[in-house]
Amino acid sequence: MDKRVYHYFPQRVDFEQRYNYRGDLPFLVKTLAGMDEKFGMFITDSPDPRGRPIQAKRKIRVEIADKKVDFVPLNSKTLDSIIGDIESSGILDFRVTLEYSYLDEKYSRVPFKGDVYLVRSDLKDEILKLSVHHIEGLGRTDSSRIADTIVDELQRNAAR
């Protein structure tokens, strides 16, 4: 289990919240694997010097800690090889990367600098604590929004 805990996870985080959670860590891992490659639209400042508001696309990439010092992709293709060593409770660390892009005036998709977050999930006695820390990028998405998205996906998948 320890191999899925990132050795360099920061002591101080940007956002931390506890949630009542009746599931287990394998369900959390399956849910996060299902989030990989999903996207949504949001309004942000343009990356050009004028900084006017634009509608941008936000795509999610999810990775899980491996051997305490690295991360490996977590998606539907890699899930089977990862899920086997996940216990029902404990601590797991993830890296969530948001890739941003927008359509220019010629309707060409233009990528721009994304954001990277570390996410720690700590499940004990039906309490899931999510800790989120922004580690790279301009912070176009608030750390609390990362936790909210995870909780929303857990609730959506539990209702199935």
C-alpha positions in Angstrom: 0.0 0.0 0.0 2.8 2.4 0.8 4.0 2.4 -2.8 0.9 4.5 -3.7 1.9 7.3 -1.3 4.0 10.1 -2.8 7.1 10.7 -0.7 7.3 14.4 -1.6 3.7 15.3 -0.8 3.8 18.8 0.8 3.0 19.3 4.5 1.0 22.4 3.8 -1.8 22.2 1.2 -4.0 24.7 -0.5 -7.3 22.9 0.3 -8.3 20.2 2.7 -11.8 18.9 3.4 -13.4 15.8 5.1 -16.4 14.0 3.5 -18.7 11.2 4.7 -17.9 8.4 2.4 -19.4 4.9 2.5 -17.2 3.5 -0.4 -13.7 2.0 -0.4 -10.5 3.0 -2.0 -10.8 0.7 -5.0 -14.1 2.5 -5.9 -12.3 5.8 -5.6 -9.5 4.6 -7.9 -12.1 3.3 -10.5 -13.9 6.7 -10.3 -10.6 8.7 -10.8 -9.6 6.4 -13.7 -13.0 7.2 -15.3 -12.3 10.9 -15.0 -9.1 10.7 -17.2 -9.7 12.4 -20.6 -13.0 14.0 -19.5 -13.4 17.7 -20.3 -15.5 20.7 -19.6 -15.8 24.4 -20.6 -15.1 27.4 -18.4 -14.4 31.1 -18.6 -10.9 32.4 -18.0 -8.6 35.2 -19.0 -7.0 34.8 -22.4 -3.3 33.8 -22.4 -2.6 36.7 -24.9 -1.3 40.0 -23.6 -4.7 41.6 -23.7 -6.1 39.0 -21.2 -9.7 39.3 -22.3 -12.2 36.7 -21.0 -12.5 33.6 -23.2 -14.3 30.3 -23.1 -11.7 27.6 -22.7 -11.7 23.8 -22.7 -10.3 22.1 -19.6 -9.2 18.4 -20.0 -8.3 16.2 -17.1 -5.4 13.8 -16.9 -5.1 11.5 -13.8 -2.1 9.7 -12.5 -1.5 7.6 -9.3 1.6 7.5 -7.2 4.0 4.6 -7.9 6.9 3.5 -5.8 6.7 6.6 -3.6 8.6 8.9 -6.0 6.8 8.8 -9.4 3.3 8.7 -10.9 1.8 6.4 -13.6 -1.2 7.0 -15.7 -4.6 6.1 -14.2 -7.2 5.4 -16.9 -9.4 2.6 -18.1 -6.5 0.9 -19.9 -4.2 0.9 -16.8 -6.9 0.3 -14.1 -6.7 -3.5 -14.0 -2.9 -3.5 -13.4 -3.3 -0.9 -10.6 -6.5 -1.9 -8.7 -5.1 -5.3 -7.5 -2.8 -3.7 -4.8 -5.3 -1.2 -3.5 -6.6 -1.8 0.0 -10.1 -0.8 1.1 -8.8 2.1 3.3 -5.7 4.1 3.8 -3.8 6.8 1.9 -3.4 7.2 -1.9 -1.8 10.0 -3.7 -2.7 11.3 -7.2 -1.5 13.9 -9.7 -4.2 15.7 -11.6 -3.2 17.7 -14.7 -5.6 20.1 -16.3 -4.8 20.8 -20.0 -6.3 24.1 -21.3 -7.1 25.2 -24.9 -9.4 27.6 -26.7 -10.6 28.2 -30.2 -9.0 31.1 -32.0 -10.8 33.3 -34.6 -10.1 30.7 -37.3 -11.6 28.0 -35.1 -8.3 26.3 -34.6 -7.7 24.7 -31.1 -4.9 26.6 -29.3 -3.4 25.0 -26.2 -2.0 27.1 -23.4 -0.3 26.5 -20.0 -2.2 24.1 -17.8 -2.2 23.4 -14.1 -1.0 20.5 -12.0 -2.2 19.4 -8.6 -1.3 16.8 -6.1 -4.3 15.1 -4.4 -4.1 13.0 -1.3 -7.0 10.8 -0.3 -7.0 9.5 3.2 -9.9 7.1 4.0 -10.5 5.9 7.6 -13.8 5.0 9.3 -16.0 6.2 6.5 -14.4 9.6 6.5 -12.6 10.6 3.3 -10.1 13.5 3.7 -9.1 15.1 0.4 -6.0 17.3 0.4 -5.2 19.3 -2.8 -2.1 21.3 -3.5 -1.4 23.3 -6.7 2.2 22.6 -7.8 2.5 24.1 -11.3 0.7 26.6 -13.6 -1.2 29.8 -13.2 -3.9 28.4 -11.0 -6.8 29.0 -13.4 -8.7 26.4 -11.5 -9.0 26.7 -7.7 -7.8 23.7 -5.7 -11.2 23.4 -4.0 -12.7 22.8 -7.5 -10.5 19.7 -7.9 -11.9 18.2 -4.7 -15.4 19.2 -5.7 -15.0 17.5 -9.0 -13.8 14.2 -7.4 -16.7 14.2 -4.9 -19.2 15.0 -7.7 -17.9 12.0 -9.7 -18.0 9.7 -6.7 -21.6 10.6 -6.0 -22.6 10.2 -9.7 -20.9 6.8 -9.9 -22.4 5.6 -6.6 -25.9 6.4 -7.9 -25.4 3.9 -10.8 
